[in-house]
């Protein structure tokens, strides 16, 4: 059972690694600001690959810029988190 679980995590990690190396996700990760279309593209890619994730959105206020935080789950103790800004300024995500 343990070995099967490790293979599953290893396969998931390979999928995530391939996606992060893809041109589409590289352009999203390296952009200063993100668009709704880019967020939806990232979600579509993750869903098609069967990779578990959470997306949290914080609308802009007078004190903080609009932003989204994407958390990709590798295993119960390992995650990758990306914060994307929709506009200039600090956000609630850091």
C-alpha positions in Angstrom: 0.0 0.0 0.0 2.8 2.4 0.9 4.6 1.8 -2.3 1.5 2.4 -4.3 0.9 5.7 -2.6 4.5 6.8 -3.3 4.1 6.0 -7.0 0.9 8.1 -7.1 2.7 11.0 -5.4 5.7 10.6 -7.8 3.4 10.6 -10.8 1.6 13.7 -9.5 4.9 15.4 -9.0 6.0 14.6 -12.5 2.7 16.1 -13.9 3.2 19.2 -11.9 6.8 19.5 -13.0 5.8 19.2 -16.6 3.0 21.7 -16.3 5.3 24.3 -14.6 7.8 23.8 -17.5 5.0 24.4 -20.1 5.0 27.7 -22.0 1.5 28.5 -20.9 2.1 28.3 -17.2 5.6 29.9 -17.5 4.0 33.0 -19.1 1.4 33.2 -16.3 3.9 32.8 -13.5 6.3 35.3 -15.0 3.8 38.0 -15.7 3.6 41.1 -13.5 -0.2 41.1 -13.6 -2.6 38.4 -14.4 -5.9 38.5 -16.4 -9.0 36.5 -15.8 -8.4 34.6 -19.0 -5.0 33.5 -17.7 -6.4 32.3 -14.4 -9.1 30.3 -16.2 -6.4 28.8 -18.5 -4.4 27.7 -15.5 -7.5 26.2 -13.9 -8.3 24.4 -17.1 -4.8 23.0 -17.4 -4.8 21.8 -13.8 -8.2 20.1 -14.1 -7.3 18.4 -17.4 -4.1 17.0 -15.7 -6.1 15.9 -12.6 -3.9 18.0 -10.3 -5.6 19.1 -7.0 -5.6 22.8 -6.3 -7.3 25.6 -4.5 -7.8 29.1 -5.9 -8.6 32.0 -3.5 -9.6 35.4 -4.8 -9.4 38.7 -2.9 -11.1 41.6 -4.5 -9.4 45.0 -4.4 -10.2 47.4 -1.6 -9.0 50.8 -0.7 -6.1 49.2 1.2 -5.2 46.2 -0.9 -5.0 45.3 -4.6 -7.1 42.6 -6.2 -5.2 39.3 -6.2 -5.6 35.5 -6.4 -3.6 32.8 -4.7 -3.2 29.4 -6.4 -2.2 26.5 -4.2 -1.3 23.2 -5.8 -1.3 20.1 -3.6 1.5 17.6 -4.1 0.8 15.6 -1.0 -0.7 16.3 2.5 2.5 18.1 3.6 3.7 19.6 0.4 2.1 22.5 -1.6 3.2 25.0 -4.2 1.6 28.5 -3.8 1.6 31.3 -6.3 0.1 34.8 -5.7 -1.0 36.7 -8.8 -1.8 40.4 -8.8 -4.6 41.9 -11.0 -3.3 45.4 -10.3 -0.4 47.3 -8.7 -0.1 47.4 -4.9 0.0 45.0 -2.0 -2.6 42.3 -1.5 -3.9 40.3 1.5 -1.8 37.4 0.3 1.5 39.2 0.7 
